[in-house]
Amino acid sequence: MDSMLHRSLIHLAVAVAVTGLALSSLTAGAQDTDKRGRKYKAPLPTARIEVTILRDTNGKPIENAAVVFHPMQGEKDKGNMELKTNEDGKTIIDVLPIGDVVRLQVIAKGFQTYGEDYKIEKAEMAIEIKLKRPGEQYSIYKKHDEAADAAAPSSTSPSADAGKDAAKTPPAGSTAKPNPAPTQTQPQAQPQQPQPN
């Protein structure tokens, strides 16, 4: 009986010693982290931004359009995040901090690419973008309506117009006179071909 009591006392003493060592190491570790550990910084509040992409002509949603967010820091782009629109033409992002500026770019097959900068000012924002179909390219080889050409901005530069005028007038110091354009009443003389012998 004495040996049993002796054994249980030994077990109890060992358990108390182990518990004491564990507690002392925990308190020592806690003191070390207070001195060397980093201070906790709360994350910046973020905004929930819902972007809706629609067709310009009929307002129907555009599915699978790439919506690219470029967070800006000053003039620097800090990378990008790309999301795709669902069948309702919507996508949601909720990781951009309030107060930041984001460059939003939308790319969809068969539509003009869209780009605009937005300042994130509220905790919840809704952005609706209407994409247009690409316009027809202007060709100098096609015949165009003069009224449409007058309304459209001219794509010719002053240097190109100067080049056309220079072709009509002889260079300075030259005694040659420009040939007048032939009229219908004035027949053109044909050069004579030499006769073979």
C-alpha positions as CSV (number, residue, x, y, z in Angstrom):
1,M,0.0,0.0,0.0
2,D,2.9,2.3,0.8
3,S,4.4,1.7,-2.6
4,M,1.1,2.6,-4.3
5,L,0.8,5.8,-2.4
6,H,4.5,6.5,-3.2
7,R,3.9,6.0,-6.9
8,S,0.8,8.2,-7.1
9,L,2.7,11.0,-5.3
10,I,5.5,10.7,-7.8
11,H,3.0,10.9,-10.7
12,L,1.4,13.9,-9.1
13,A,4.7,15.7,-8.6
14,V,5.7,15.0,-12.2
15,A,2.4,16.4,-13.5
16,V,2.7,19.5,-11.4
17,A,6.3,20.1,-12.6
18,V,5.3,19.6,-16.3
19,T,2.4,22.0,-15.9
20,G,4.6,24.6,-14.2
21,L,7.2,24.4,-17.0
22,A,4.5,24.8,-19.7
23,L,3.0,27.8,-18.0
24,S,6.4,29.5,-17.5
25,S,7.3,29.0,-21.2
26,L,4.0,30.4,-22.3
27,T,4.4,33.6,-20.2
28,A,8.0,34.0,-21.4
29,G,6.9,33.5,-25.0
30,A,4.2,36.1,-24.6
31,Q,6.6,38.6,-23.2
32,D,8.9,38.1,-26.1
33,T,6.2,38.7,-28.7
34,D,5.2,41.9,-27.0
35,K,8.7,43.3,-27.5
36,R,9.5,42.0,-31.0
37,G,6.2,41.3,-32.7
38,R,4.6,43.6,-35.3
39,K,1.8,45.8,-34.3
40,Y,-1.6,44.8,-35.7
41,K,-2.9,47.1,-38.4
42,A,-6.6,46.9,-39.2
43,P,-7.2,46.5,-43.0
44,L,-8.6,49.5,-44.8
45,P,-12.4,49.5,-45.4
46,T,-13.2,48.2,-48.8
47,A,-16.0,49.0,-51.2
48,R,-18.5,46.7,-52.9
49,I,-18.6,47.7,-56.6
50,E,-21.2,46.2,-59.0
51,V,-20.4,46.7,-62.7
52,T,-23.2,46.1,-65.3
53,I,-22.2,45.8,-69.0
54,L,-25.0,46.5,-71.5
55,R,-25.4,46.9,-75.3
56,D,-25.7,50.5,-76.4
57,T,-28.4,49.8,-79.0
58,N,-31.0,47.8,-77.0
59,G,-29.8,47.7,-73.4
60,K,-29.4,43.9,-73.3
61,P,-26.7,42.5,-71.0
62,I,-23.4,41.3,-72.5
63,E,-22.3,38.0,-71.0
64,N,-18.6,37.0,-70.6
65,A,-17.2,40.5,-71.0
66,A,-13.8,41.0,-69.4
67,V,-13.9,43.7,-66.7
68,V,-10.4,44.6,-65.8
69,F,-9.7,46.7,-62.6
70,H,-6.3,48.5,-62.5
71,P,-5.8,50.0,-59.0
72,M,-3.8,53.3,-59.4
73,Q,-1.3,54.7,-57.0
74,G,-0.5,58.2,-58.2
75,E,0.3,57.6,-61.9
76,K,1.5,54.0,-61.3
77,D,-0.6,50.9,-62.1
78,K,-0.4,48.5,-59.2
79,G,-1.3,45.4,-61.2
80,N,-4.8,44.3,-62.3
81,M,-7.7,42.1,-61.4
82,E,-9.9,40.6,-64.2
83,L,-13.5,39.4,-63.7
84,K,-16.0,38.1,-66.3
85,T,-19.7,39.2,-66.5
86,N,-22.5,36.7,-65.8
87,E,-25.6,36.1,-67.9
88,D,-27.1,39.4,-66.5
89,G,-24.0,41.3,-67.6
90,K,-22.9,41.9,-64.0
91,T,-19.8,41.4,-62.0
92,I,-19.0,42.3,-58.4
93,I,-15.7,43.1,-56.7
94,D,-15.3,43.9,-53.0
95,V,-11.5,44.1,-52.3
96,L,-10.7,47.7,-53.5
97,P,-10.1,50.2,-50.6
98,I,-12.3,53.2,-50.2
99,G,-10.5,56.4,-51.3
100,D,-8.4,54.7,-54.1
101,V,-8.6,55.4,-57.8
102,V,-9.3,52.5,-60.1
103,R,-9.0,52.4,-63.9
104,L,-11.8,50.3,-65.3
105,Q,-11.4,48.6,-68.7
106,V,-14.1,46.5,-70.4
107,I,-13.2,44.2,-73.3
108,A,-16.0,42.3,-75.1
109,K,-15.8,40.5,-78.5
110,G,-17.6,42.5,-81.2
111,F,-17.7,45.8,-79.2
112,Q,-15.5,48.9,-78.7
113,T,-13.1,48.7,-75.7
114,Y,-14.1,50.9,-72.9
115,G,-11.8,52.6,-70.4
116,E,-12.4,55.2,-67.6
117,D,-10.9,56.1,-64.2
118,Y,-13.2,56.0,-61.1
119,K,-12.6,57.3,-57.6
120,I,-13.9,54.9,-55.0
121,E,-15.8,57.2,-52.6
122,K,-18.6,55.1,-51.1
123,A,-18.9,51.7,-49.5
124,E,-21.3,50.6,-52.2
125,M,-21.1,51.7,-55.9
126,A,-23.0,50.6,-59.0
127,I,-21.4,51.3,-62.4
128,E,-23.4,50.8,-65.6
129,I,-21.5,50.8,-68.9
130,K,-23.0,50.7,-72.4
131,L,-20.7,49.3,-75.1
132,K,-21.0,50.4,-78.7
133,R,-20.3,48.3,-81.9
134,P,-17.1,49.3,-83.7
135,G,-17.7,52.0,-86.4
136,E,-16.7,51.6,-90.0
137,Q,-13.2,52.6,-90.8
138,Y,-12.8,55.6,-93.2
139,S,-11.2,54.8,-96.5
140,I,-9.8,57.3,-99.0
141,Y,-10.5,54.8,-101.8
142,K,-14.3,54.7,-101.3
143,K,-16.6,57.4,-102.7
144,H,-18.2,59.3,-99.8
145,D,-21.1,61.6,-99.5
146,E,-19.9,65.2,-99.4
147,A,-22.3,66.2,-96.6
148,A,-21.0,63.4,-94.4
149,D,-17.4,64.4,-95.3
150,A,-18.1,68.0,-94.3
151,A,-19.5,66.9,-90.9
152,A,-16.6,64.6,-90.2
153,P,-13.3,66.1,-89.1
154,S,-10.7,66.2,-91.7
155,S,-7.9,63.7,-91.4
156,T,-5.5,65.5,-93.7
157,S,-2.8,67.5,-92.2
158,P,-1.7,71.0,-93.3
159,S,1.6,69.5,-94.5
160,A,-0.3,67.1,-96.8
161,D,-2.3,70.1,-98.2
162,A,0.9,72.0,-98.7
163,G,2.3,69.0,-100.7
164,K,-0.7,69.1,-103.0
165,D,-0.3,72.8,-103.6
166,A,3.5,72.4,-104.2
167,A,2.8,69.9,-106.9
168,K,0.6,72.4,-108.7
169,T,3.1,75.3,-108.5
170,P,6.7,75.3,-109.7
171,P,9.5,75.7,-107.2
172,A,10.9,79.2,-106.5
173,G,13.5,80.3,-109.0
174,S,12.0,78.1,-111.8
175,T,11.0,79.8,-115.0
176,A,8.6,76.9,-116.0
177,K,4.9,77.7,-116.0
178,P,2.4,75.1,-115.0
179,N,0.5,73.5,-117.8
180,P,-3.2,74.4,-117.9
181,A,-5.6,71.4,-117.7
182,P,-6.8,70.4,-121.1
183,T,-10.4,71.3,-121.9
184,Q,-12.8,69.4,-124.1
185,T,-12.6,72.1,-126.9
186,Q,-8.9,71.9,-126.9
187,P,-7.6,68.6,-128.5
188,Q,-4.4,67.2,-127.1
189,A,-1.5,66.7,-129.6
190,Q,-0.4,63.1,-129.7
191,P,3.3,62.4,-129.9
192,Q,4.4,60.9,-133.2
193,Q,6.0,57.5,-133.1
194,P,9.2,57.0,-135.2
195,Q,8.5,54.7,-138.2
196,P,10.6,51.5,-138.4
197,N,12.8,51.2,-141.5
